[in-house]
Amino acid sequence: MKLLLSCGEASGDLYAGALTRELRALDPAVAVSGLGGPRLAAAGGALIDDYRELAVTGLTEWIGKLPRYLAAMKKLVAFAQAERPDALVAIDFPDFNFRLARRVKRLGIPVIYYIGPQIWAWRPRRLQTIKQIADRVLVIFPFEEDMYRKGGVPVEFVGHPLVDLAAPSAPRDRFLPAHGLKAAAPTVAILPGSRRNEVERILPDLAAAAARIRAAVPDAQFLVARAPHLDDRLFEAVRSANLPAAAIVEGDTDAVLASSDVALTASGTATVQTALHDTPMVIVYRLSPMTYRIGRRLVALDTIGMVNLIAGRKIVPELVQDAFTPDAVAREAIAMLTDRGRVATIRAGLAYVRQQLGGSGASRRAAEAILRAVGSR
């Protein structure tokens, strides 16, 4: 069996790696190739192209990436034409994968969409597109299953893969001292995102907020989670803040979160990861002004944080665009570091979120569903 896989973000690569491991455990003869990154490659997948040259956020920012988008698309379609894989497995990344899926489906190759786009949050008309291009959708939130089914899309809820993947490399009492920090001191995690343009817009204000937090909570210390592929210059803001107790940690976000009392995190998958570690958080985000103006017309909800969306209410604060300032972030974080009652309320909400993510084994269930779908054809 041959599978063509396509993902375009750090989280997608993480899920692709876990999925590929489970596919090969169930059937060692399965060959997986596609668009991915180091996690997919480490699991035994063959990279046709690397997603890290494509990753960007925003509705207009992708324009500069268009030549690379087209080149990657051409490679994947050429592979599908030459190798005739048994299915395309598209993982999120809808702006790219929708176009890829159309081209591949025209070749008579079935399309399985794993981690369907968030039609419940914005651009709900995409449901009709998914109905046209996907033979089956595997969703990670239970409420999504009913939405897709009502839209006439074959769907299966498999659970969230992060339930198994969010495991720290070391406990707090070992991890913090290993990075020059105190195990007993109040610790704040800073997660500025995994894409260059995210970090450029978000990290400077988070670093400024950290300085304000330290002024109010003198023994506070900071862990900055750095995605492995990012340029070192993007993190100059942390060094410029002159924080007396701070460490930049590359590629170990779960240990960063598990060792922290509060997280300052960019909106996205990281908020779910933070919830799995029971860490209270402040969600922040900032887009280009043009993207933000366009996006406000497309978003169907008044909240963007994944944990708040899953909970159905705002359990943690969100500071977006103009509301995202160092003072506002610091104010929320200081309250979480000093107000036990507020922390207890937040953690009760996070417990509810974790209940909605399904039990362990999501990647295995997704692999089984893919093999069943392909085998039935």
Steps between C-alpha positions, in 0.01 A plus 500: 500500500624847410371819663561860399490728806489881517543725803622858520561601861701390802192349664405323178850354474472378859171327423635364171792342680276334757259382231781355288640308797158346566443419133833321478435319828170369363644419157880516461459490121325840489708761317433863597630792293408866482525855622617509860793568727741337745231313697361333188851413382599360841195272493608350169320724253676609181497878456399618155524857628554676835209695652736737684558699183123555469384570857347845549190643666246747369270550205740722306845391628497184284532708182876521542510121527302442181795381287593242766134398537475437129829311491396275789159443341664401172727248674215335689271476199784360290561237768130409501499466121814287492456284810120470520475492882202323654386823668591857580494572874466877544572635849337839571682780300184566295614783273759267348339162553165593346673581173719191519202277579309621193790419271566161655134400505477572126757224458257254657689486829285513817552780752490454877502824696651457848438789739237681300507881468322696772181568305323566828727799566530671165412466130226238557436482125814290477284208609370476144855494366594221741193306387626520142863409562506262799391138502526497879583752773659403832430761768666559836219674691173318579272791406648507149364157413137611505576812295667306220236227507220754465690644203497159330871432549615149603664566835652323799608641837841358598602733787786746538852363437652741751349298785778246438765731359507768774756327722779697674857381463574556871316600820511860621749435781754378243407706196521848656841454670634353174425838342644709781167573669360423847252215535298682770481847338187625316557409137341653191508325162516715185375336179525754216399265218678274254509720189741784433235767443317396818812531713591837346162646594447329834827441686614862553183587693515175697860575596393849609216346701750266667699799625182646654413165660846480652461850645178395676609145591875536570580129506315422173702318235431427135523214251475589131395213273679525167399302192808321361507656153480867602780752449696596810452871426128471567577449870708813550196658670539257790867583540431872469247482784791424738300254706718371784341155494404378154583209273425437134417133448494352152276211401372402847172690539331232708768517768482880491125490561512224759760699697310832494234659719362729226539506122493797263415332173420585142157378396494163326574137578731610781197599709376139494851381585502744793162374621627141496768608749239671720684832465297825528563720198465839337425463128637769269508561128580766246460502121586756235240781503363398159467132592329593825245722326419228246496226763251680723244475219559126458515379860167374627588504873596764755790298639814356336668292771460129434444419867227763525336369183503143633366612838225706339588796722798720580691313770832679434560858379563584136694810397482549125639773273473842673396339830831312501735731692780426748301664781187294431694173478691575819181592687336166414812295573564669835141426604551133417824489697348662808128410507447135595124528460532612140745221425261242645218629280718488189620148576142381538435631149815336367391167650177523301699570182715192556187287536389609152820386330430126514717237664846384404561321172377765254787448254443124505127547438574737212742248347244221531232718339731581208590136443133402514402773254774406254442127544129533433578634153 
